[in-house]
Amino acid sequence: MALARATVSSRALTKSLSLLSRLPKLSSAPPHSARALGIIRAFSALVSPPSKAVVYEQQGPPDAVTRVVEVPPVLVKENDVCVRMLAAPINPSDINSIEGVYPVRPQVPAVGGREGVGEVHLVGSAVKDLSPGDWVIPSPLSFGTWQTYIVKDQSVWQKIDKNSPIEYAATISINPPTALRMLEDFTSLEPGDSIVQNGATSMVGRCLIQIAKSRGIHSINIIRDRAGSDEAKAVLKKLGAEEVFTESQLEIKNVKSLLGDLKEPALGLNCVGGNAASLVMKFLRRGGTMVTYGGMSKKPITVSTSSFIFKDLSLRGFWLHNWMSSNDVTECRRMIDHLLELVHDGKLKYETELVPFSDFHIALDKSLGKLGSHPKQVLKF
């Protein structure tokens, strides 16, 4: 079913999207005092503007179950912040949430999106640390960024530098932190050490290359054999990749002969699975660790017995949601600030495509791979 734009009445939307638009009901009795009139004035002042949102009322194919609707104003309580969204990306985890295959997903009906950047529009009476005009990003554990206005508790929002490029501010909360955490949390790496990864052209892969380079760590990168692989190699080299190989180049007995003067990697990163994961393990030194954070090939990881007995390899997994859930908000925000500093210093770059929110269906089709290969799609509101 093709995407459809729908404008629904406040009454119908309140019924079908009750989690989004429930407002406390005022007494139907006429006010009899100045105090009552004051309450009504306060109520009318502290509501969000009407919003447009991408919603889905059931899990399924994103291009079949999502639609753009109008959402009625929402009451802004004393600890709430109303944010006018500026930009929000379409991530694979967003697609998986809509499909119903992501481990954590909101209760339907729901608004899509888990990441983005916005500008504070108004604040509740108890909010002290945020003011209208501030730029903020939501906690990575949040949901519902594909809408023009969002009302959430002040604890959800992190203030960031307004000089941050909008496309980076909108995409700084999921992929770059995944790269940073995997570099820091599984093995001790020093300048001159090496890492190896597959899926190197992915957004996380590009972040890994650049963050590693900023720390003097060399990266060995594996990409798929496909048209344009030479151009992809050149792009990754420009970002700081030490070596880039296609999978077919590694179908040799001793891949370590390709390393030259580079140290054998202590850390490998896998987001593909299948044979691509086996290639990562071939590079690892004795006692090395491979961290899996994705499975794009949808094929299992096969490990030889000798890899455990003679190489003593360790296989680990990483999911940013778990890390965010087990660390305090101060540490999470410090990490985001550090990553934005890398952006400001020109040490972290990646390609995105800003798309008007009115063209959501086009951005979605690109994200689903219907229109060929495209950069990360970022909705601009």
C-alpha positions as CSV (number, residue, x, y, z in Angstrom):
1,M,0.0,0.0,0.0
2,A,1.5,3.3,-1.0
3,L,2.1,6.0,1.6
4,A,-0.8,8.3,2.1
5,R,-1.1,11.7,3.6
6,A,-4.0,12.0,5.8
7,T,-5.5,14.9,7.7
8,V,-7.6,13.6,10.6
9,S,-9.9,15.4,12.9
10,S,-8.9,16.1,16.5
11,R,-11.6,13.8,17.7
12,A,-10.6,10.9,15.5
13,L,-6.9,11.3,16.2
14,T,-7.5,11.6,20.0
15,K,-9.2,8.2,19.8
16,S,-6.7,6.4,17.6
17,L,-3.5,8.1,19.0
18,S,-4.5,8.4,22.6
19,L,-1.0,8.2,23.8
20,L,0.0,11.2,21.8
21,S,-2.9,13.6,22.3
22,R,-4.6,13.0,25.6
23,L,-5.3,16.3,27.4
24,P,-6.7,16.7,30.9
25,K,-10.3,17.7,30.7
26,L,-11.5,20.9,32.3
27,S,-14.7,21.0,34.2
28,S,-17.7,21.7,31.9
29,A,-19.2,23.9,34.6
30,P,-18.8,27.7,33.9
31,P,-16.1,29.4,35.9
32,H,-17.3,31.4,38.9
33,S,-14.1,33.1,40.0
34,A,-11.0,35.0,38.7
35,R,-8.9,32.0,39.8
36,A,-10.9,29.7,37.5
37,L,-10.4,32.2,34.7
38,G,-6.7,32.3,35.4
39,I,-6.5,28.5,35.2
40,I,-8.2,28.5,31.8
41,R,-5.8,31.2,30.6
42,A,-2.8,29.2,31.9
43,F,-4.1,26.1,30.2
44,S,-4.5,27.8,26.9
45,A,-1.1,29.4,27.1
46,L,0.8,26.2,27.8
47,V,-0.1,23.9,25.0
48,S,2.0,23.0,22.0
49,P,1.1,24.2,18.5
50,P,-0.6,21.6,16.3
51,S,1.9,19.1,14.9
52,K,2.4,16.9,11.9
53,A,3.7,13.4,12.5
54,V,4.6,10.2,10.8
55,V,2.5,7.6,12.7
56,Y,1.9,3.9,12.4
57,E,-1.0,2.0,14.1
58,Q,0.4,-1.5,13.6
59,Q,3.8,-3.1,12.9
60,G,4.5,-4.0,9.3
61,P,6.3,-2.8,6.1
62,P,7.1,0.9,6.7
63,D,5.9,2.0,3.3
64,A,2.5,0.3,4.0
65,V,1.8,1.2,7.6
66,T,3.1,4.8,8.0
67,R,1.2,7.9,7.2
68,V,1.5,11.6,7.9
69,V,-1.2,13.0,10.1
70,E,-2.1,16.2,12.0
71,V,-1.8,15.9,15.8
72,P,-3.8,18.3,18.0
73,P,-2.1,20.5,20.6
74,V,-0.7,18.8,23.7
75,L,-0.7,20.2,27.2
76,V,2.7,21.3,28.4
77,K,3.0,20.4,32.1
78,E,5.2,22.1,34.6
79,N,8.2,19.8,34.0
80,D,7.7,19.5,30.2
81,V,9.5,21.1,27.3
82,C,7.9,21.7,24.0
83,V,10.4,21.3,21.2
84,R,10.1,22.3,17.5
85,M,12.0,19.6,15.7
86,L,14.5,20.8,13.1
87,A,15.8,17.5,11.7
88,A,15.6,13.8,12.3
89,P,17.2,10.9,10.4
90,I,15.7,7.6,9.2
91,N,17.9,4.9,10.8
92,P,17.8,1.1,10.3
93,S,16.6,0.8,13.9
94,D,13.6,3.0,13.0
95,I,12.7,0.7,10.1
96,N,13.1,-2.4,12.3
97,S,10.9,-0.8,15.0
98,I,8.1,-0.2,12.5
99,E,8.4,-3.7,11.2
100,G,8.2,-5.0,14.7
101,V,11.5,-6.9,14.7
102,Y,13.6,-4.5,16.9
103,P,14.0,-5.6,20.5
104,V,12.7,-2.3,21.9
105,R,9.8,-0.6,20.2
106,P,7.1,1.8,21.4
107,Q,3.5,0.7,21.9
108,V,1.3,1.3,18.9
109,P,-0.1,3.6,17.8
110,A,3.2,5.4,17.7
111,V,5.2,8.2,16.0
112,G,8.4,7.0,14.2
113,G,11.9,8.1,14.8
114,R,14.4,7.8,17.7
115,E,16.9,10.5,17.0
116,G,17.0,14.2,16.0
117,V,17.6,17.8,16.9
118,G,15.1,20.5,17.8
119,E,14.7,24.0,19.2
120,V,13.0,24.7,22.5
121,H,9.6,26.4,21.7
122,L,8.3,26.8,25.3
123,V,8.9,25.3,28.7
124,G,6.8,24.4,31.7
125,S,6.8,26.5,34.9
126,A,9.3,24.2,36.7
127,V,11.9,24.0,34.0
128,K,15.0,26.0,34.9
129,D,17.9,24.7,32.7
130,L,16.3,25.1,29.2
131,S,14.9,28.2,27.6
132,P,13.1,29.0,24.3
133,G,15.6,29.1,21.5
134,D,18.0,26.5,22.9
135,W,19.0,23.6,20.7
136,V,18.4,20.2,22.2
137,I,18.6,16.5,21.3
138,P,16.5,13.7,22.9
139,S,17.9,10.8,24.9
140,P,18.7,7.9,22.6
141,L,16.2,5.9,24.6
142,S,13.4,8.2,23.4
143,F,10.8,7.6,20.6
144,G,8.8,9.8,18.3
145,T,11.1,12.3,16.6
146,W,9.4,12.2,13.2
147,Q,7.0,15.1,14.1
148,T,7.1,18.9,13.9
149,Y,6.5,19.5,17.7
150,I,7.3,17.2,20.6
151,V,6.3,17.6,24.3
152,K,8.4,15.5,26.7
153,D,9.7,15.8,30.3
154,Q,12.8,18.1,30.6
155,S,14.9,15.1,31.7
156,V,14.7,13.8,28.1
157,W,16.4,16.8,26.5
158,Q,20.1,17.6,26.3
159,K,21.2,21.1,25.4
160,I,23.8,21.3,22.7
161,D,25.8,24.1,20.9
162,K,23.6,25.9,18.4
163,N,26.6,26.2,16.1
164,S,26.5,22.5,15.5
165,P,25.7,21.6,11.8
166,I,22.1,20.6,11.8
167,E,22.7,17.3,9.9
168,Y,25.3,16.2,12.5
169,A,23.3,17.4,15.5
170,A,20.4,15.3,14.2
171,T,22.5,12.1,13.8
172,I,25.0,12.3,16.7
173,S,23.1,10.2,19.2
174,I,23.2,6.6,17.9
175,N,25.8,5.8,15.3
176,P,28.8,7.8,16.5
177,P,28.3,6.7,20.1
178,T,28.2,3.1,18.9
179,A,31.6,3.5,17.3
180,L,33.1,5.3,20.3
181,R,31.9,2.8,22.8
182,M,33.2,-0.2,20.8
183,L,36.6,1.4,20.6
184,E,36.8,2.1,24.3
185,D,35.0,-0.7,26.1
186,F,36.3,-4.0,24.9
187,T,40.1,-3.9,24.8
188,S,42.8,-1.4,25.6
189,L,44.1,0.3,22.5
190,E,47.2,2.5,22.2
191,P,48.5,4.7,19.5
192,G,50.0,2.4,16.8
193,D,47.6,-0.4,17.4
194,S,45.2,-1.7,14.7
195,I,41.6,-2.6,14.4
196,V,39.8,-4.5,11.7
197,Q,36.1,-4.1,10.6
198,N,33.7,-5.2,8.0
199,G,30.8,-2.9,6.8
200,A,33.3,-0.1,6.6
201,T,31.2,2.1,4.3
202,S,28.4,2.2,6.9
203,M,27.9,5.2,9.1
204,V,29.3,3.4,12.1
205,G,32.2,2.1,10.0
206,R,33.1,5.6,8.9
207,C,32.9,6.9,12.4
208,L,35.2,4.1,13.6
209,I,37.8,5.0,11.0
210,Q,37.9,8.6,12.0
211,I,37.7,8.2,15.8
212,A,40.5,5.6,15.6
213,K,42.6,7.9,13.5
214,S,42.2,10.8,15.9
215,R,43.7,8.5,18.6
216,G,46.6,7.2,16.4
217,I,45.0,3.8,15.8
218,H,45.2,2.2,12.4
219,S,42.1,0.7,10.7
220,I,41.9,-2.3,8.3
221,N,38.6,-2.2,6.5
222,I,36.6,-4.8,4.6
223,I,33.9,-3.8,2.0
224,R,31.7,-5.8,-0.3
225,D,32.6,-6.5,-3.9
226,R,30.3,-4.3,-6.0
227,A,30.3,-1.7,-8.7
228,G,32.0,1.4,-7.4
229,S,34.2,-0.4,-4.9
230,D,37.3,1.5,-6.1
231,E,35.5,4.8,-5.4
232,A,34.5,3.5,-2.0
233,K,38.1,2.6,-1.2
234,A,39.2,6.1,-2.1
235,V,36.5,7.7,0.1
236,L,37.5,5.6,3.1
237,K,41.2,6.3,2.6
238,K,40.4,10.0,2.6
239,L,38.7,9.6,5.9
240,G,41.8,8.0,7.4
241,A,41.6,4.3,6.6
242,E,45.0,2.6,6.6
243,E,43.9,-0.4,4.4
244,V,40.7,-1.2,2.5
245,F,40.1,-4.6,1.0
246,T,37.1,-6.1,-0.8
247,E,36.0,-9.5,0.4
248,S,37.3,-11.2,-2.7
249,Q,40.8,-9.9,-2.1
250,L,40.9,-11.7,1.2
251,E,40.1,-15.2,-0.2
252,I,43.8,-16.1,0.4
253,K,45.4,-18.5,2.8
254,N,47.2,-15.9,4.9
255,V,45.4,-12.5,5.1
256,K,48.0,-11.2,7.6
257,S,50.5,-11.1,4.8
258,L,48.6,-8.1,3.6
259,L,49.3,-6.1,6.8
260,G,52.8,-5.0,6.0
261,D,54.2,-3.1,9.0
262,L,50.8,-2.8,10.7
263,K,50.3,-4.6,14.0
264,E,47.9,-7.6,14.1
265,P,44.6,-6.2,15.2
266,A,43.5,-6.8,18.8
267,L,39.9,-5.7,18.1
268,G,37.6,-6.6,15.3
269,L,34.1,-5.1,14.6
270,N,31.4,-7.0,12.8
271,C,28.1,-5.7,11.5
272,V,27.6,-8.1,8.6
273,G,27.9,-11.7,9.8
274,G,28.4,-14.7,7.6
275,N,31.7,-14.9,5.7
276,A,32.4,-11.2,6.3
277,A,32.7,-12.0,10.0
278,S,35.1,-14.9,9.3
279,L,37.3,-12.5,7.4
280,V,37.5,-10.2,10.4
281,M,38.5,-13.1,12.7
282,K,41.3,-14.2,10.3
283,F,43.0,-10.9,10.9
284,L,42.8,-10.9,14.7
285,R,45.9,-11.6,16.8
286,R,46.0,-14.3,19.4
287,G,43.7,-13.3,22.3
288,G,41.9,-10.8,20.1
289,T,38.2,-9.8,20.4
290,M,35.5,-9.5,17.8
291,V,32.5,-7.4,18.7
292,T,29.3,-7.9,16.8
293,Y,26.9,-5.0,16.6
294,G,24.8,-5.9,13.5
295,G,23.9,-8.6,11.1
296,M,23.2,-7.1,7.7
297,S,23.7,-10.3,5.7
298,K,21.2,-12.1,8.0
299,K,23.7,-15.0,8.0
300,P,25.0,-16.7,11.1
301,I,28.6,-16.3,12.4
302,T,30.6,-19.6,12.0
303,V,33.7,-20.0,14.1
304,S,36.3,-22.7,13.8
305,T,37.2,-24.7,16.8
306,S,40.9,-23.8,16.2
307,S,40.0,-20.1,16.6
308,F,39.0,-20.7,20.2
309,I,41.7,-23.3,21.1
310,F,44.8,-21.9,19.3
311,K,44.0,-18.2,18.9
312,D,41.9,-17.9,22.1
313,L,39.6,-15.4,20.4
314,S,36.7,-13.8,22.3
315,L,33.4,-13.0,20.7
316,R,31.3,-10.2,22.2
317,G,28.2,-8.3,21.3
318,F,27.3,-4.6,21.6
319,W,24.0,-2.8,21.7
320,L,24.0,1.0,22.5
321,H,20.6,0.7,24.2
322,N,22.1,-1.5,26.9
323,W,25.0,0.9,27.4
324,M,22.7,3.9,27.7
325,S,20.4,2.0,30.1
326,S,23.3,1.1,32.5
327,N,25.2,4.4,32.5
328,D,24.1,7.7,34.1
329,V,22.8,10.6,32.1
330,T,25.9,12.7,32.9
331,E,28.2,10.2,31.3
332,C,25.9,9.9,28.2
333,R,25.8,13.6,27.8
334,R,29.6,14.0,28.2
335,M,30.0,11.5,25.4
336,I,27.7,13.4,23.0
337,D,29.5,16.6,23.8
338,H,32.9,15.0,23.0
339,L,31.6,13.7,19.7
340,L,30.2,17.1,18.7
341,E,33.7,18.5,19.5
342,L,35.2,16.1,17.0
343,V,32.6,17.3,14.5
344,H,33.5,21.0,15.2
345,D,37.2,20.2,14.9
346,G,36.7,18.5,11.5
347,K,37.7,15.1,12.9
348,L,34.4,13.4,12.3
349,K,32.6,13.6,9.0
350,Y,29.9,11.5,7.3
351,E,27.6,12.0,4.4
352,T,23.9,12.7,4.8
353,E,21.1,14.0,2.6
354,L,18.7,16.6,4.0
355,V,15.1,16.0,2.7
356,P,12.1,18.2,3.3
357,F,9.6,16.6,5.7
358,S,7.0,17.0,3.0
359,D,9.0,14.4,1.0
360,F,9.0,11.9,3.8
361,H,7.8,9.1,1.4
362,I,10.7,9.7,-0.9
363,A,13.2,9.6,2.0
364,L,11.6,6.4,3.2
365,D,11.9,4.7,-0.2
366,K,15.6,5.7,-0.3
367,S,16.2,4.4,3.2
368,L,14.5,1.1,2.2
369,G,16.8,0.7,-0.8
370,K,14.1,1.1,-3.4
371,L,15.9,3.9,-5.2
372,G,19.4,2.6,-5.2
373,S,22.2,3.5,-2.8
374,H,21.9,6.9,-1.0
375,P,23.4,8.7,2.0
376,K,21.7,8.7,5.3
377,Q,18.3,10.4,4.9
378,V,17.7,13.2,7.3
379,L,14.2,14.8,7.4
380,K,14.3,18.6,7.6
381,F,11.2,20.1,9.3
